Each structure stands twice: as C-alpha cells, then as structure tokens.
C-alpha cells in the first residue's frame, strides 16, 4: 500500500439498507483514503444528506462537505427516526444543494485523479456526467453494482441487482462512460456476513463509529419484514457496500476480471460483445481476510 492518501468521493443512498452505514464507517476508518466529498443519491436525497451530516458530526468529521443529489421523491426511509429531530441548519459543516455540480467541480478542480466510489443507484453520478463529461478524464469509478454469474442468496444465477434496476439508464450511462470502471457485483459482495467471534467483537466494541452502526441497526431491523433472510439471528445482514470501499484502496483480496458488460433493458449486467469494458471483482482470494480487515478497522 502507498503511504500517499487516495482522494475519494463517496456517493451513497444511505437510509434504506443498513450496509451503507457500515460502508461509511469503514470509509472513515481507512487511513489510505482522503475523503473529499460525500454525495447522496436516489429517493429523498435531502433526508439522506441529513443522515450523512449527523453521522459526520458525531464522529467529528464535519470537514467533509456533503452534496445533495437530485431528489426523486419525499420518502422518509427506514432510518428517518434517527434524524427527525436533527436540525440541518445548525450543522457546522458544508452542505451543497446541487450535488451534481459540486461532484463535477470536486473532480475537475482536483490536482490529482479522484476515485469516485458509488454504493447506490447512479442518478447523481449520471447527472454529473451529463453536466460535465470531462470528469472521466480526472477520475475512476468504483461501484457496488450488478450480478455477473451469481446472484442473491447464494444462487449461481445472475439477478437484477438493486442499485442497477433502480435506475437502469443511469447505470448504463455510467458503464458506457470512458473512464476506468471497477465493480464488486453480487458475485463477491453478497458474501459479506459477519457471525461468531467477528460479530462478538463488533457487539462488544464501544467506539463512536461502531455505536452509530448499532444505533442505525436497531432502527433498521424494526422496519424490515421479519420473514426476510436479512434478519437471521446471530448474523449481520449482507454488508454489500463495504467491498466497494475496500476496492477504493486495494484489490489484494479479490480476483479481478476485465469483462465486456452490457446493461440490459431489464437491469441485468451481462457479459456481451456489445458491452463496455468493466473490471469486475468476480471471486475472492481471501474472503475471511476481508471480514477480519473490516472488523479490525471498525473496532480499532
């Protein structure tokens, strides 16, 4: 690993699945990364910005600016109760109303290439590409998107992955853009479930980042349908997005394939000669090593 920090932007749809919160915790606990901006994507982006702002305030990282992506609706989301009394007007950090514009300016004005890590539907990123297509010249894209050979729940059949199917056209635009693209599809990120000793370490940890993850989890689990496989006892839900954060600074624990990927009209990400080249993390070299790294960093 290089001692020089990698400048990154995180684009997140925090507020629905709990894995975004875990990913944000890992992002801020990764010394390799210099976080320049966090933007919100999909659904009620202003409320998602409040979630990010409260998290950053609690961990004393209000130096990181926040950009609000295009708002799609006014859904409150599953974590609304955590921020319903949070006054954004009193937030001491910087919040930009136009997330696409600030994303573009952050990339264009950066003295060195930026890594854009996206862990949600790609409306904000696609909007930035339309605003200024030149951002691809000074950045690379890393995302948690797609399903190449394997899908949800351990199946060996590709599925329509949520971040893609939620905004198919935006994903197609991002994948077709002329920048380096690296993704963790379901083939690898579906495997991140903590249990046993690793989960106990998280439960017993009392640092602020882990406590915030626990706070979010307690609210989240009350809002999911009880019969969902996500809510198994003595295990976390699947922490999909954490793998994209890892890819922001290392690929050592994963096998990467360069594949031509086409985003179909139904939202599949399939290998096709008609597709564009995407670097896909399709299997693990050391899955347990990643889980150890995740827990080590969060609980340190």
HUQUI-V714856 format. One record per residue. RES is the residue in one small letter. PSI is psi as a letter, one per 30 degrees, with the letter a starting at -180 (NA if undefined). D_CENTER is the distance of its C-alpha to the mean C-alpha in Angstrom with 1 decimal. Layout:
BEGIN
res = (RES:RES)
psi = (PSI:PSI)
d_center = (D_CENTER:D_CENTER)
END
This chain:
BEGIN
res = (x:x:x:x:x:x:x:x:x:x:x:x:x:x:x:x:x:x:x:x:x:x:x:x:x:x:x:x:x:x:x:x:x:x:x:x:x:x:x:x:x:x:x:x:x:x:x:x:x:x:x:x:x:x:x:x:x:x:x:x:x:x:x:x:x:x:x:x:x:x:x:x:x:x:x:x:x:x:x:x:x:x:x:x:x:x:x:x:x:x:x:x:x:x:x:x:x:x:x:x:x:x:x:x:x:x:x:x:x:x:x:x:x:x:x:x:x:x:x:x:x:x:x:x:x:x:x:x:x:x:x:x:x:x:x:x:x:x:x:x:x:x:x:x:x:x:x:x:x:x:x:x:x:x:x:x:x:x:x:x:x:x:x:x:x:x:x:x:x:x:x:x:x:x:x:x:x:x:x:x:x:x:x:x:x:x:x:x:x:x:x:x:x:x:x:x:x:x:x:x:x:x:x:x:x:x:x:x:x:x:x:x:x:x:x:x:x:x:x:x:x:x:x:x:x:x:x:x:x:x:x:x:x:x:x:x:x:x:x:x:x:x:x:x:x:x:x:x:x:x:x:x:x:x:x:x:x:x:x:x:x:x:x:x:x:x:x:x:x:x:x:x:x:x:x:x:x:x:x:x:x:x:x:x:x:x:x:x:x:x:x:x:x:x:x:x:x:x:x:x)
psi = (k:k:f:k:k:k:k:l:k:k:j:k:h:k:f:d:l:f:f:e:e:e:e:e:e:e:e:f:g:j:f:f:k:j:j:f:k:k:l:k:l:k:b:i:e:e:e:e:e:e:e:e:e:e:e:e:e:e:g:h:h:g:f:j:l:k:k:j:l:k:k:f:a:g:k:f:l:f:g:e:f:f:g:f:g:k:j:f:f:g:k:f:a:k:k:k:e:j:e:e:e:e:e:e:e:e:e:e:f:k:f:l:k:l:k:j:k:k:h:a:l:g:e:e:e:e:e:e:e:e:e:j:f:f:f:f:f:g:l:l:k:k:l:j:k:l:j:d:f:l:a:l:h:g:l:h:k:k:l:j:k:e:f:e:f:e:i:e:e:e:e:e:e:e:e:f:k:i:l:k:k:k:l:j:a:f:e:e:f:f:f:i:k:k:l:b:e:e:e:e:e:e:e:f:k:g:l:e:e:e:e:e:e:e:e:e:e:e:e:e:f:f:f:l:k:e:f:k:f:f:h:k:k:g:l:l:l:k:h:e:f:f:e:e:e:e:f:f:f:l:g:e:g:l:k:k:k:j:k:j:k:k:j:l:f:f:g:l:j:l:k:k:f:f:a:l:k:k:j:k:j:f:l:k:e:i:e:e:e:e:e:e:e:e:e:e:e:e:f:NA)
d_center = (21.7:22.7:23.7:22.5:19.1:16.6:15.8:12.1:10.4:6.9:6.5:5.2:7.5:8.2:11.7:11.9:10.7:10.8:8.0:5.7:8.9:9.3:6.2:7.7:10.9:10.4:9.4:12.6:14.6:14.2:17.5:16.8:14.3:15.7:13.3:15.1:13.2:10.5:10.6:10.2:10.3:12.4:15.3:16.5:14.6:17.2:16.8:13.0:14.2:16.7:14.3:12.5:16.1:17.6:15.1:15.8:19.5:19.8:18.5:20.7:18.1:19.3:19.8:16.3:16.8:14.8:15.0:15.4:14.5:17.1:18.1:18.7:20.4:21.3:19.8:19.5:16.8:17.1:16.5:19.0:21.7:19.8:20.0:23.1:25.4:23.1:24.9:22.6:25.9:26.4:23.1:24.2:21.3:20.8:19.2:19.6:20.5:19.7:16.0:16.8:19.8:18.4:15.6:18.5:20.7:18.4:18.1:21.8:23.2:21.4:24.2:22.1:19.4:15.8:12.6:10.1:6.5:4.9:2.4:5.8:9.4:10.7:13.5:12.9:12.5:15.5:17.3:17.1:18.4:21.3:22.0:22.3:22.0:23.0:19.5:19.1:22.0:20.3:16.7:14.8:11.7:9.1:7.0:6.3:9.4:13.0:15.7:18.4:21.0:19.7:18.1:17.3:19.6:20.9:22.5:23.5:23.2:20.4:18.8:17.4:13.7:12.4:9.8:12.9:15.7:14.6:15.3:17.1:18.8:15.8:14.2:17.7:18.2:15.1:16.2:19.8:19.3:21.1:18.5:17.4:14.5:12.9:10.8:10.4:12.0:13.2:16.0:14.3:11.2:13.5:15.6:13.7:16.1:17.9:21.6:24.9:25.3:21.6:21.0:24.2:23.2:20.2:22.6:25.2:23.2:24.0:21.8:20.2:16.5:17.3:19.5:16.9:14.8:18.1:18.9:15.9:16.7:20.3:19.7:17.2:19.5:22.4:20.7:19.8:22.7:24.5:25.3:21.7:21.1:18.0:20.5:22.6:24.5:24.0:20.6:17.1:15.2:13.0:10.0:8.2:4.6:6.9:8.4:6.2:6.9:10.3:10.8:10.5:13.8:15.4:16.2:19.2:18.3:17.4:19.6:18.7:20.6:21.1:21.6:22.5:20.1:21.2:19.3:22.1:23.3:22.3:18.6:19.2:18.0:21.3:23.1:25.7:28.0:27.1:23.5:21.9:21.0:17.5:16.9:15.7:15.1:17.5:18.8:18.9:21.5:20.9:18.7:20.4:20.1:16.3:16.7:19.3:17.2:14.4:17.3:19.3:16.9:16.1:19.8:21.3)
END
